[in-house]
Amino acid sequence: MDHVADLAPTLTNRLGSPSWSRSARSPVATGSARRGPMRPGALASSRRRLNGARVARQFRRLDAFALAGGAAIALVLAVPVQGLDVLLRLPLGEVLATALPAVLGLMAANRLLSAAKLYDFSASETLWSHFGRTAACLTASAAAAVAGAACLHGNLGLEIRAWAGAVVLASLSHSVAYLTVSHWRKTGRLTPTVIIVGANTTARRLIEGALAAGDAAVLGVFDDRETRVPRDIHGVPVLGGVKDLLAHRTLPFVDRIIIAVAPSAESRVAGLVARLKYLPNPVTLVMDAPEAELASRALKSLADAPLSQVSGVRENAARWEAKRMQDLILGGVFFALTLPLMALIALAIRLDGPGPILFRQRRHGFNSEVIEVWKFRTLRAETTDAHAHRQVTLSDPRVTRVGRILRRLSLDELPQLVNVIRGEMSLVGPRPHAIGMMTRGEDSARLVAGYAWRHRVKPGLTGWAQINGSIGPVDTPELVRRRVAFDVDYIERQSFWFDLRILLLTGPALMAARNVLR
């Protein structure tokens, strides 16, 4: 949940800049030149990392609450001085004349902090400098608001007290935000990770820019050419060709793949795009630019290089936040309502025969991240198949008596509400398939070129494919292709209201498919 925004706006926002030390930039200092100077000690999946633009918005909201809260506290403390009866007897006109400049001043203060780039939390700025600039912006807003109030009424005692409280609390709140961002930078949680395709001059300049500005962590470089390819570029290792990239284990931890190949090499660019476009990771092409311009931009910041996204889902931050809130609120409600039912199911499984109540299975999540999905066990303990090498069929003898009922009603999926609340899954999305799932003896993922497109969003408890009848095993290549087609259609159409529509249609769809053993 939490998806990756376009590289340019994400990297331009300094909130995502790691505070690299000189030793960290040296490949020798890392202890392993093949790991590269920017690779953190432990890689975190892109779902677990923070989006700089989104965090900045949250801190803006926090400042708004701090401003209003500080003003409210100051007014409460003023009651013993002014007397509550005096405050309650203030004329309505004076109350409005006091409130209007205050509200406008609070809005102006939030805007001014943003205009001063204080939500960029520059790594090159000290805490005291940041605190001073924040206090100056807030004080300027307070002075303007008090001056406006003076033009409307003469009683400025409450106005001054309110703004004093607002300035103090918001300055402290913003300083805490600065320290929090500094900690997140050091731990890499605000560092977008990148892989570059093409070991050339453009890649070198991009890496130089990333090292100088700290806008991104370049994990590695891939290039198909067998000759004239260096072992590394400024310590960032060349890890192989595109074929190696397609199967590389770091892909679930990569926010973006950059094709750094001259657009004049049209056939090579077209070939690379064709091979990479099916990955769940967003793929970006470095567009053509004058040599000097590209050099200066790359040295300044990786984000300033001209970029154009050629594949992957473009993040709509508001939509993803709404989807996450939808998952937390509705998922929490569904979990609470079904908890007694899940307790009865657990008892029934225990009485039905030996074996664990829950079944854990490794499946692919967002950006091909490996997640562990929970289900109620429906197969006999000695016949469980963690890799789905043999998909369950309608008359499968491995299914227990209780398991047959659970599968017909899809109740075996209820424990996945925990995965939803934890952020590994969503209520709505492509159903997660087991890693290594086989269809007629062949890996299901190899039957459809765009299979990995399913991993461009979080998997879901229900999805558009299930609403359209793609329920149960996909034990033929045609069924695999049909499900993937519905999943890709959902990814292209997804929205808050589309998800609600799918949730409402899930019950009728399951009832219509009562004879399908899922």
Long-range contacts (C-beta under 8 A, 24 or more apart in sequence): 1-47, 1-320, 1-323, 1-324, 1-366, 1-423, 1-458, 2-47, 2-51, 2-54, 2-320, 2-324, 2-423, 3-46, 3-313, 3-315, 3-320, 3-366, 3-456, 3-457, 4-46, 4-51, 4-192, 4-255, 4-256, 4-282, 4-315, 4-367, 5-51, 5-53, 5-54, 5-314, 5-315, 5-317, 6-282, 6-307, 6-309, 6-314, 6-315, 7-192, 7-194, 7-216, 7-255, 7-256, 7-258, 7-282, 7-284, 7-303, 7-307, 7-309, 8-303, 8-307, 9-53, 9-303, 10-51, 10-52, 10-53, 10-192, 10-255, 10-303, 11-192, 11-215, 11-216, 11-301, 11-302, 11-303, 12-215, 12-301, 12-303, 12-304, 13-52, 13-53, 13-56, 13-120, 14-52, 14-117, 14-120, 14-121, 14-122, 14-123, 14-215, 15-52, 15-53, 15-55, 15-56, 15-119, 15-120, 15-121, 15-181, 15-190, 16-51, 16-52, 16-190, 16-191, 16-192, 16-215, 16-216, 17-122, 17-123, 17-185, 17-190, 17-191, 17-213, 17-214, 17-215, 18-123, 18-185, 18-186, 18-188, 18-190, 18-191, 18-214, 18-217, 19-123, 19-182, 19-185, 19-186, 19-214, 20-211, 20-214, 25-211, 25-235, 26-235, 27-232, 27-235, 30-235, 33-232, 33-235, 33-237, 34-232, 34-237, 35-237, 36-218, 36-219, 36-220, 36-232, 36-235, 36-236, 36-237, 37-211, 37-234, 37-235, 37-236, 38-210, 38-211, 38-216, 38-217, 38-218, 38-219, 38-236, 39-217, 39-219, 40-187, 40-188, 40-191, 40-217, 43-193, 43-250, 43-253, 44-188, 44-189, 44-253, 45-252, 45-253, 45-366, 45-367, 45-369, 46-193, 46-252, 46-253, 46-254, 46-255, 46-366, 46-367, 46-369, 47-365, 47-366, 47-367, 47-369, 47-423, 47-424, 47-458, 48-189, 49-188, 49-189, 49-190, 49-191, 49-192, 49-193, 49-255, 50-184, 50-189, 50-190, 51-315, 51-317, 52-190, 52-192, 53-317, 54-317, 54-321, 55-181, 55-184, 55-190, 56-119, 56-120, 57-317, 59-119, 59-174, 59-177, 60-110, 60-113, 60-114, 60-119, 62-173, 62-177, 63-109, 63-110, 63-113, 63-170, 63-173, 63-174, 63-177, 64-106, 64-110, 66-166, 66-169, 66-170, 66-172, 66-173, 66-174, 67-106, 67-109, 67-110, 67-138, 67-166, 67-169, 67-170, 68-106, 68-166, 69-169, 70-162, 70-165, 70-166, 70-167, 70-168, 70-169, 70-170, 71-102, 71-106, 71-162, 71-163, 71-165, 71-166, 72-165, 73-165, 73-169, 74-161, 74-162, 74-163, 74-164, 74-165, 74-166, 75-158, 75-161, 75-162, 75-165, 77-161, 77-165, 78-157, 78-158, 78-161, 82-157, 82-158, 87-158, 94-153, 94-155, 97-149, 97-152, 97-153, 98-149, 98-152, 98-153, 98-155, 98-158, 98-159, 100-152, 101-145, 101-146, 101-148, 101-149, 101-152, 101-159, 102-145, 102-149, 102-159, 102-162, 102-163, 104-145, 104-148, 105-141, 105-142, 105-144, 105-145, 105-148, 105-163, 106-141, 106-145, 106-166, 108-141, 108-144, 108-145, 109-137, 109-138, 109-141, 109-142, 109-166, 109-170, 112-137, 112-138, 112-140, 112-141, 113-137, 113-138, 113-174, 118-174, 121-177, 121-178, 121-181, 121-182, 123-182, 123-185, 123-214, 127-175, 127-178, 127-179, 130-174, 130-175, 130-178, 131-171, 131-174, 131-175, 131-178, 134-170, 134-171, 134-174, 134-175, 135-167, 135-171, 138-166, 138-167, 138-170, 138-171, 139-167, 142-166, 142-167, 188-217, 191-216, 191-217, 192-216, 192-217, 192-255, 192-256, 193-217, 193-218, 193-219, 193-253, 193-254, 193-255, 193-256, 194-218, 194-219, 194-254, 194-255, 194-256, 194-257, 194-258, 194-302, 195-219, 195-220, 195-221, 195-222, 195-245, 195-250, 195-254, 195-256, 195-257, 195-258, 196-220, 196-221, 196-222, 196-236, 196-257, 196-258, 196-260, 197-221, 197-222, 197-223, 197-242, 197-245, 197-257, 197-258, 197-259, 197-260, 197-261, 197-272, 197-276, 198-223, 198-259, 198-260, 198-261, 199-223, 199-225, 199-229, 199-230, 199-233, 199-238, 200-260, 200-261, 200-262, 202-260, 202-261, 202-262, 202-286, 202-294, 202-298, 203-233, 203-260, 204-233, 204-234, 205-294, 205-295, 205-298, 205-299, 205-305, 206-258, 206-260, 206-286, 206-298, 206-302, 206-305, 207-233, 207-234, 207-236, 208-234, 208-298, 208-299, 209-297, 209-298, 209-299, 209-300, 209-301, 209-302, 209-304, 209-305, 210-302, 212-299, 212-300, 212-301, 213-300, 213-301, 213-302, 213-303, 215-301, 215-302, 215-303, 216-302, 216-303, 219-250, 219-253, 219-254, 220-248, 220-250, 242-272, 242-275, 242-276, 245-276, 246-275, 246-276, 246-279, 251-279, 251-281, 251-367, 251-368, 252-367, 252-368, 252-369, 252-370, 254-281, 254-367, 255-281, 255-282, 256-281, 256-282, 256-283, 256-284, 256-312, 257-281, 257-282, 257-283, 257-284, 258-283, 258-284, 258-285, 258-286, 258-307, 259-283, 259-284, 259-285, 259-286, 259-310, 260-286, 261-285, 261-286, 262-288, 263-287, 263-288, 264-288, 273-310, 273-311, 276-311, 277-310, 277-311, 278-449, 278-450, 278-451, 278-452, 278-453, 279-311, 279-312, 279-452, 280-312, 280-366, 280-367, 280-368, 280-452, 280-453, 280-454, 280-455, 280-456, 281-312, 281-367, 282-309, 282-311, 282-312, 282-313, 282-314, 283-309, 283-310, 283-311, 283-312, 284-308, 284-309, 284-310, 285-309, 285-310, 312-456, 313-456, 313-457, 313-491, 319-494, 319-495, 319-496, 322-496, 323-426, 323-494, 323-496, 323-499, 324-423, 326-427, 326-496, 326-499, 326-500, 327-420, 327-421, 327-423, 327-426, 327-427, 328-421, 330-427, 330-503, 331-417, 331-420, 331-421, 331-427, 332-421, 334-417, 334-427, 335-417, 335-418, 335-421, 338-414, 338-417, 341-411, 341-414, 342-376, 342-414, 342-415, 345-376, 345-402, 345-406, 345-411, 345-414, 346-376, 348-402, 349-376, 349-377, 349-400, 349-402, 349-403, 352-400, 352-401, 352-402, 352-403, 353-380, 353-381, 353-400, 354-381, 355-380, 355-381, 356-381, 358-415, 359-384, 360-386, 361-386, 361-388, 361-434, 362-386, 362-434, 362-435, 363-432, 363-433, 363-434, 363-435, 363-459, 364-432, 364-433, 364-435, 364-454, 364-455, 364-459, 365-424, 365-425, 365-432, 365-455, 365-458, 365-459, 366-455, 366-456, 366-457, 366-458, 366-459, 367-455, 367-456, 368-452, 368-455, 370-435, 371-419, 371-424, 371-425, 371-432, 371-459, 373-416, 373-419, 373-424, 373-425, 373-432, 374-415, 374-416, 374-418, 374-419, 375-412, 375-413, 375-415, 375-416, 376-403, 376-406, 376-411, 376-412, 376-414, 376-415, 377-403, 377-412, 378-402, 378-403, 378-404, 378-406, 378-407, 378-412, 379-403, 386-434, 387-434, 387-435, 387-436, 387-437, 387-438, 388-433, 388-434, 388-436, 388-437, 388-438, 389-436, 389-437, 389-438, 390-438, 391-437, 391-438, 391-439, 391-473, 391-474, 391-475, 392-473, 392-517, 392-518, 393-473, 393-475, 393-517, 394-515, 394-516, 394-517, 396-517, 399-517, 404-517, 407-517, 407-518, 408-514, 408-515, 408-516, 408-517, 408-518, 409-510, 410-510, 410-518, 412-518, 413-461, 416-461, 417-461, 420-461, 423-458, 424-458, 425-458, 425-459, 425-460, 425-461, 426-457, 426-458, 426-459, 426-460, 426-461, 426-499, 427-460, 427-461, 427-462, 427-499, 427-503, 428-460, 428-461, 428-462, 428-463, 428-464, 428-490, 428-494, 428-499, 428-502, 428-503, 429-457, 429-458, 429-459, 429-460, 429-463, 429-490, 430-454, 430-455, 430-457, 430-459, 430-460, 430-463, 430-465, 430-487, 430-490, 430-491, 431-459, 431-460, 431-462, 431-463, 431-465, 431-466, 431-483, 432-459, 439-474, 439-475, 439-476, 439-477, 439-479, 439-480, 440-475, 440-476, 440-477, 442-477, 444-474, 444-480, 447-477, 447-480, 447-481, 448-480, 448-481, 448-484, 450-484, 450-488, 451-480, 451-484, 453-484, 453-487, 453-488, 453-491, 454-484, 454-487, 454-488, 454-491, 456-491, 457-491, 457-494, 462-502, 462-503, 462-506, 463-487, 463-490, 463-502, 464-489, 464-490, 464-493, 464-502, 465-490, 466-506, 466-509, 466-510, 467-502, 467-505, 467-506, 467-509, 469-509, 469-512, 469-513, 471-509, 471-510, 471-513, 471-516, 471-518, 472-513, 472-516, 472-517, 472-518, 473-518
